[in-house]
Amino acid sequence: MQQPSPATLAVTAGRPTVTPNAPLSPPLVLASTYVASPGSPQPGDLGYGRWTNPTWQAFEAALGALEGGSAALFASGMAAIAAVVDSVPDGGRVVVPDAAYNGTLALLRDLAERGRLDVVRVPIADTDAVRGALAAGVDLLWLETPTNPLLEVADLPAVVDAGHAAGSLVAVDNTFATPLGQTPLACGADVVVHSVTKYLSGHSDVLLGAAATRDDDLLERLLRHRTTHGAIPGTVEAWLALRGLRTLHLRVDRASANAAELARRLSGHPAVARVRHPSLPGDPGHERATRQMRGYGAIVAVELVRGAAAAEDLCRRARIWVHATSLGGVESTMERRRRHASEPDTVPESLVRLSVGVEDVDDLWSDLEQALA
């Protein structure tokens, strides 16, 4: 039998062994304490609720299968990011996109201000600039592709190779693309992180994060960090996220198709100065995304002709689109990102990030039209 496709893995991975009269799906296990084995601790003992949980393990098995490695579930995306960054030695050097998720940049800025590490920000789509930043030596190359919220697309194989040549650990935030869109571990990345809150769970009702790797020693370090820092996921949240994962391929396919169509229509609107989406032939990331991704994702960014005020008006006037800061749910949301003081100044004031959901695309367009008007 051939290797199952990602769509099939999203439905089947992490399920218990098929046994008559047993549950088809992993049950919700609410436990802080487990009964010990004779002569414990024994390999495989669950032990204590801060160490592991069968419900966590089911989600980890499913995500690991999708990413092509082994996964660790965390309390939030930031908890997973912090666990990876913690692997940088004191005084180490981190190279990061100059426009990336502001939570990642805020964490690195805080650590740099305390002298814990040095941070170098680079335009991640400029491969030569990345190589130049790596030339002085680096401990962690942090990648986002596509980036949040500018949707810049890095040459993933090239910069991963450059990172390794410089002796760096290479991490990729794969939240926007999802493992359906790309699998960075297959390109040689050392570790992948996700905000499970977003597409993987998909229903705007949990906070979770995850990291996946093929390196057993790195996985052990991530798990040790999770345990000792208390960055453990909630069991109910893990169960909900696994249930959401089962429809990942359906949600991402529909949302991505909607996004590409809306990007096309927005490109011709007189109120819109620029549309950012890799599906557009004129987008700077189009060729790379076509070559290294499976699909273009469901995030669109628009810059408006009349500036920040028009961006705020758009968010206020929309009726189907929800003005909200998160993304990746079944519903369509929008936000002017520079309303956050922590957003990088490389993000234009007039930029509105659209997280395209699974609604009828003509209804979404009609709402955008009336709000833009």
C-alpha positions in Angstrom: 0.0 0.0 0.0 1.3 3.5 -0.9 2.1 6.1 1.8 -1.2 7.8 2.8 -1.6 11.4 1.6 -1.6 14.3 4.1 -5.3 14.5 3.8 -5.7 10.9 4.8 -3.2 11.3 7.6 -5.1 14.2 9.0 -8.1 11.9 9.4 -6.4 8.7 10.5 -3.2 9.4 12.4 -3.2 9.3 16.2 -6.2 7.0 16.4 -6.2 4.0 18.8 -5.7 0.4 17.6 -8.9 -0.8 15.9 -10.5 -3.1 18.5 -14.1 -4.3 18.6 -16.2 -2.3 21.0 -13.4 0.2 21.6 -13.8 3.9 20.9 -12.9 4.9 17.3 -11.4 8.2 18.4 -9.0 8.8 21.3 -10.9 9.4 24.5 -10.5 12.5 26.7 -8.2 11.4 29.6 -8.5 13.8 32.6 -5.8 12.7 35.0 -3.1 14.3 37.1 -1.9 11.0 38.6 -1.5 7.6 37.1 -1.1 4.2 38.9 2.5 3.1 38.8 3.8 -0.1 37.3 5.4 -2.7 39.7 9.0 -1.8 40.2 8.3 1.6 38.6 9.5 3.8 37.0 9.3 1.6 33.9 9.7 2.6 30.3 6.3 3.8 29.1 5.0 4.7 32.5 2.8 7.8 32.4 3.7 8.7 35.9 2.4 12.2 36.5 0.1 14.6 34.6 2.8 17.2 34.0 4.9 14.6 32.1 2.5 13.4 29.5 -1.1 12.4 28.8 -2.7 9.9 26.4 -4.8 12.7 24.8 -1.7 14.8 24.2 0.1 11.8 22.8 -2.7 11.2 20.3 -2.4 14.7 18.9 1.4 14.5 18.9 1.2 11.3 16.9 -1.1 12.9 14.3 1.0 16.0 13.9 4.2 14.0 13.8 2.8 11.9 11.0 1.8 15.1 9.1 5.2 16.8 9.5 7.3 13.7 9.1 8.8 13.6 12.6 7.9 13.5 16.2 5.9 16.2 17.9 5.6 17.8 21.3 2.4 19.7 22.3 2.7 22.9 24.3 0.3 25.2 26.1 0.6 27.8 23.4 2.4 28.7 20.2 4.6 31.1 22.3 5.4 28.3 24.7 6.7 26.1 21.7 8.7 29.1 20.3 10.2 29.8 23.8 11.2 26.1 24.1 13.1 26.2 20.8 14.7 29.6 21.5 15.8 28.3 24.9 18.2 25.9 23.1 20.4 29.0 22.1 23.4 29.2 24.5 23.9 32.3 26.6 25.4 35.0 24.4 24.3 33.1 21.3 23.2 34.7 18.0 19.8 34.4 16.4 18.9 35.4 12.8 15.2 36.2 12.3 13.0 37.8 9.7 12.7 41.6 10.0 8.9 41.2 9.6 7.6 38.2 11.4 5.1 37.3 14.1 5.4 40.0 16.7 5.3 37.5 19.6 8.5 35.9 18.3 10.1 39.3 17.8 9.0 40.5 21.2 10.5 37.4 22.9 13.8 37.8 21.1 13.9 41.5 21.8 13.3 40.9 25.5 16.1 38.3 25.7 18.4 40.6 23.8 17.8 43.5 26.1 18.7 41.3 29.1 21.9 40.2 27.4 20.8 36.6 27.0 21.4 36.6 23.2 22.1 38.7 20.1 19.4 39.1 17.4 20.0 40.0 13.8 16.9 40.8 11.7 17.1 40.3 7.9 14.7 40.4 4.9 14.0 36.7 4.8 13.0 36.6 1.1 16.5 38.0 0.2 18.6 34.8 0.2 21.9 36.7 -0.2 21.0 38.9 2.8 20.3 35.8 4.9 23.6 34.2 3.8 25.4 37.5 4.7 23.8 37.5 8.2 24.9 33.9 8.7 28.5 34.6 7.7 29.5 35.9 11.2 28.2 32.7 12.8 24.8 31.9 14.2 23.2 29.5 16.7 19.6 29.7 15.6 18.2 30.6 12.2 14.5 31.3 12.7 12.4 31.2 9.6 8.8 32.1 8.7 7.6 31.4 5.2 5.2 32.8 4.3 5.8 35.5 6.9 3.2 37.1 9.2 1.8 39.4 7.9 3.7 40.4 4.8 3.5 36.9 3.2 7.1 37.0 2.1 8.3 33.6 0.8 11.8 32.4 1.7 13.8 30.1 -0.6 13.4 27.4 2.0 15.9 24.7 0.7 18.6 27.4 0.1 18.4 29.1 3.4 18.1 25.8 5.3 21.3 24.7 3.6 23.0 28.0 4.4 22.0 27.8 8.0 23.4 24.3 8.4 26.6 25.4 6.6 27.0 28.1 9.2 26.5 25.6 12.0 23.1 26.8 13.0 20.0 25.1 14.2 17.2 25.9 11.7 13.6 26.4 12.9 10.6 27.1 10.8 7.3 28.5 11.9 4.9 26.6 9.7 1.7 28.1 11.1 0.6 29.8 7.9 1.4 27.0 5.4 0.4 24.1 7.7 1.9 20.7 7.0 -0.5 20.4 4.1 1.2 23.3 2.4 4.8 22.4 3.1 6.9 20.1 5.3 10.1 22.0 6.3 11.6 18.9 7.9 11.7 17.3 4.5 13.7 20.3 3.3 16.2 19.7 6.1 14.9 22.0 8.8 15.7 20.8 12.4 12.5 21.8 14.0 9.1 23.1 13.0 6.7 25.0 15.3 3.0 25.7 15.1 0.5 27.8 16.8 -2.0 25.0 17.0 -4.5 27.7 18.0 -4.7 28.6 14.3 -5.3 26.2 11.4 -4.6 22.9 13.1 -7.4 23.2 15.6 -9.3 25.6 13.3 -12.3 26.7 15.4 -11.0 29.6 17.4 -11.6 27.9 20.7 -8.3 26.6 22.0 -4.8 27.9 22.8 -2.1 25.4 22.0 1.3 25.2 20.3 3.5 22.4 19.0 7.0 21.6 17.8 8.0 18.7 15.6 11.5 17.4 14.8 13.3 14.3 13.5 16.1 14.7 16.1 15.5 12.6 19.1 17.9 14.5 21.3 16.2 17.8 20.4 12.8 16.3 21.1 14.0 15.3 24.5 15.2 18.8 25.2 11.9 20.3 24.1 10.0 17.8 26.3 12.3 18.6 29.3 11.7 22.3 28.8 7.9 21.7 28.7 8.0 19.8 31.9 10.4 22.0 33.9 8.8 25.3 32.8 5.3 24.0 33.2 4.4 24.8 29.5 2.0 21.9 29.4 -1.1 21.8 27.2 -4.7 21.4 28.6 -6.1 18.0 28.0 -9.5 19.3 26.9 -7.7 21.7 24.5 -5.7 18.8 23.1 -8.8 16.7 22.5 -10.5 19.6 20.7 -7.5 20.3 18.6 -7.3 16.7 17.5 -10.9 16.8 16.6 -10.3 19.9 14.6 -7.3 18.4 12.8 -9.6 15.8 11.2 -11.0 18.4 8.9 -7.8 20.3 8.3 -7.6 19.4 4.6 -11.2 20.4 3.9 -10.9 23.7 5.7 -7.5 24.6 4.2 -8.6 23.7 0.7 -11.8 25.8 0.8 -10.2 28.7 2.6 -7.2 28.8 0.3 -9.4 28.7 -2.8 -11.5 31.6 -1.3 -8.3 33.5 -0.6 -6.9 33.2 -4.1 -10.2 34.4 -5.6 -10.5 37.3 -3.2 -6.9 38.3 -3.9 -7.6 38.3 -7.6 -10.7 40.5 -7.2 -9.1 42.9 -4.7 -6.2 43.4 -7.1 -8.5 45.4 -9.3 -10.3 47.5 -6.7 -9.6 51.2 -6.8 -9.4 51.5 -3.0 -6.6 48.9 -2.8 -3.0 50.0 -3.3 -1.5 46.5 -3.0 -2.5 42.9 -2.5 -0.1 40.4 -1.0 -0.9 36.7 -1.8 1.5 34.2 -3.3 -1.2 33.0 -5.7 -1.0 36.2 -7.7 1.4 35.9 -10.7 2.8 39.4 -9.9 3.5 38.6 -6.3 7.2 38.6 -5.4 6.8 35.1 -3.7 4.7 33.6 -6.5 7.5 31.6 -8.2 9.0 30.3 -5.0 5.6 29.3 -3.5 4.6 27.5 -6.7 7.9 25.6 -6.6 8.1 24.7 -2.9 4.6 24.7 -1.6 1.4 22.8 -2.1 -1.1 25.7 -2.5 -0.7 29.3 -1.5 -2.5 29.5 1.9 -5.5 31.4 3.2 -4.0 34.6 4.4 -4.3 37.8 2.2 -2.8 41.2 3.1 -4.1 44.4 1.5 -2.7 47.9 1.7 -5.3 50.7 1.2 -4.9 53.8 -0.9 -6.2 56.2 1.8 -3.9 54.8 4.6 -4.4 53.8 8.2 -7.8 55.5 8.5 -9.2 53.6 5.6 -7.8 50.4 7.1 -9.6 51.1 10.3 -12.8 51.9 8.4 -12.7 48.7 6.5 -12.5 46.7 9.8 -15.3 48.7 11.3 -17.7 48.5 8.4 -17.4 44.8 7.6 -20.4 42.7 8.6 -19.5 39.1 7.8 -15.8 39.5 8.3 -15.0 39.7 12.0 -12.5 42.3 13.4 -10.3 40.0 15.5 -6.6 39.5 16.1 -6.2 35.8 15.5 -6.5 33.7 12.3 -6.9 30.3 10.9 -10.5 29.6 12.0 -13.4 28.6 9.9 -14.7 32.2 10.0 -13.1 35.1 8.1 -11.4 37.7 10.2 -9.5 40.9 9.5 -7.2 43.3 11.4 -5.0 46.4 10.8 -1.8 45.0 12.3 -0.1 48.3 13.1 -2.8 48.9 15.7 -0.5 46.9 17.9 2.4 48.8 19.3 4.6 45.7 19.1 4.1 45.2 15.4 7.3 45.7 13.4 7.6 49.1 11.7 8.4 47.2 8.5 4.6 46.5 8.3 2.8 49.3 6.5 0.3 51.4 8.6 -2.5 50.8 6.0 -2.0 47.0 5.9 -5.0 44.8 6.8 -4.4 41.1 7.3 -7.3 39.0 6.1 -7.7 35.5 7.4 -10.0 34.0 4.8 -12.5 31.4 6.1 -14.7 28.8 4.5 -17.8 30.9 3.9 -19.3 31.5 0.5 -16.7 33.5 -1.5 -19.3 35.7 -3.1 -20.7 36.7 0.3 -17.2 37.5 1.5 -16.6 39.6 -1.6 -19.9 41.5 -1.3 -19.0 42.4 2.3 -15.6 43.6 1.3 -17.0 45.7 -1.5 -19.5 47.5 0.7 -16.9 48.1 3.4 -14.4 49.4 0.9 -17.0 51.7 -0.6 
